[in-house]
């Protein structure tokens, strides 16, 4: 992962609402393989729908989620591979163990 990609991931992860969205997607993965409707995520947060949309776009820009159009909404899926690559990059750059 290059510096620009890592920067986008870290910036996205810096926001607590974005981390909560990722947590919700990670939790949903155990019950649904296709992702979850963005309106379901909006109902789980205490911010407005436009704010949630902004956060989702930031997560998509960082390649942390995929957004698949579904009628007037979108289905969101967590990009675990991006998280794993970012964590591996940080472990490598800072000489951290994989314990």
N, C-alpha and C positions, 0 to 999 in steps of 0.2 A: 504494500500500500504506500503510495507516495505521500509527500507532505501535505499537498492540497486536499487529497481525499481524507487523510487522517484528521486534518483541521476541520473539515466539514462534519465528520462524525463526532469529534470532541465538542464542537460548537452545538450540535444538535443534542448531545447528551447533557450539556450544561444546564438545560432548562428542565425544571421539575415536571412540568406538564408533559413535555415530550418523553421524559423517562416513564411517566405514568402510562402514556399511550403504548409505549413499547412493552411495559409490564402487562397491560391488558391483552396485547397481541400474543405475548408469550404464554399467558394463562389460557387464552383461547385455543392455542395450538394443541393443547391436550384433549380438546373436545371437538375441534373442527379443523380439517386439513386445508380448507380453502380460504381461510381468513374470516374477518368479521366485517359487518356493515359499519360504515363510518358513523351512522346515526347512533349505533349502540355505544360507540366510544364517547360521543358527545354527551350522552346521558350519564356517563360515569365521571365526568369532570365538572368542575364548578366555574367554568369559563364559557363565554358565548360561543355559538356555533361558528361565527366567522373567525374567532381566535383559534378554535380547534382546527379549522380548515388551514389556517396559516401554519400551525404546528405540523400538520400532516404534510404540507408541501415542503417544509423544512426537512422533515424526516425523509421524504422521497428524494429531495435534492442530495441528501447525505447518503442515499442508497440504503437506508435502514429499513424502508418499507417499500412494498409495491402497491400501487393503487390501480385496481381494475375497475373500469366503469361498469355500473350495474343500474341501468335506468337513470334516475335522477341522483343517485348516490354513488358510492364507490365501495368496493370490497378491499380492505387493507390486509396485507400479509407481512409478517415480520421477515426481514432478510437476515437470518441467523448467520449466514456466511459472511456478511459484511461485519457484523459484530465480532465474530471469531477472528477474522483477518485483522481487525483493528486491535483486538486484545493481543494477538500474536505479534503484531508490529510493535506494540508498546513493550511487551515482554522482551523482545529482541533488542530494541533500542536502549532499554534501561537495564539490560542484563538481569532480568527477573527470572526466578525459577518457575517451573510449571506445576508446582505442588498443588 
